[in-house]
């Protein structure tokens, strides 16, 4: 039996990396995403949901869904990505409950420059 049938929580993982560029933060997010996908393919109860880069703070915030905090920690260990804080998070979806899809669904919008 795999862990996929267990209940899952959403976790927010915070990274603060002074001196790291946006590209560097993006590479860390990609490593976390690829590792979570690989672990999910192994039947592990973990799924990468999204990340946000905050350039002014040299920060990366990643959101994962997992059966346990230990699984999230394993993703980061396997990815070789350090982090400062790991917390259970609760999404406030009340703003879009009556809409056809949540904000940002279907990919990023492109704007003209």
N, C-alpha and C positions, 0 to 999 in steps of 0.2 A: 504494500500500500504506500502511495506517495503522500507527501505533506499537502498536496494540492487541495484536499478535501477539508482542511482545517480552516477555522475562522481567521480572518486577517485584519490587521490594523494598518493605518496609514502612518508613515513616519516621515518627519522632516529632518534632514541632515544638513547641518550648517558647516561650511568651510570658509575660513578667513585666511587668505594667502597674500600678505603684503608683498608687492613686487611682481606678482604673477599677472600676466596680461590676460585680456579677454580670450585670446586664442588658447592660452595655457589653461584657463578655467574651463573652456569648452572641451579641451582634450581630456581633462579630468572627468567631466560629465559624460563624455563618450565612453571612457573606460568603465565607469560605474554602470552605464546603460548596457554595454556589451556583456559585462560580467553578470548582471542581473538576468539578461536574456539567456545566457548560457546556463545559469543555475535553474531558471524556469524550465528550460528544455530538459534538464536532468530530473524534472519532477519536483523541484524544490518550490515551496510556497512563497515565492518572491516575484515582484513585478515592478519595473521602473515605470513611473508615471510621467514625470516631467522634471525639468530643472529651470532655474532662473539665475542669470548672472547679474550681479549688481556691481558694475565697473567702479563707481565712486567709492565703494567699500572694499574693493578687491575681494568680493565674496561670491560664493556659489551656494545656492540652496537647491537641494535635490529632494524629491518626494518619491517615496517607494511604498508599495503595499507589500506586507509580509506577514507570515504566520507568527513571527516572533522578532524581538529586537536582536536576538542572536543571529538570525538569518541576515538581517541588514548588516550587522557587524562583519559577518562572513563575506558578504558582497564586497565590502570595502577592503577587507584583508586580502581577498583574492585579486582585487583590482589594483592593490598597492596605492590606494588613495587615502591620505589622512583626513580627519575631520575633527572639528572642535566640539560639536554638540549633536546629540541624537534624541529626538523627542517624539512622542505620539502626537499626531496632529488630527484635527477635526476640520473638515472642509465646510465652509459656510456656503451652501448651495442655494440659499433662500432667494438670492437675487435673480436666478434664472430658472427656478422650478417650473414656471408657467410658460417658458419659451420652448421652442422646438429643439434647440440644442444649447449647451452652455457656451459662454464666451470663449473664443479660441478654439472651439471644436472644428475639426477639419483642416487644421494647419494654420500657419501664420499668414496674416494678410500682408500684402506688399503695398508699400506706399511710394509715390513718386518723389524724387529728390530734386 
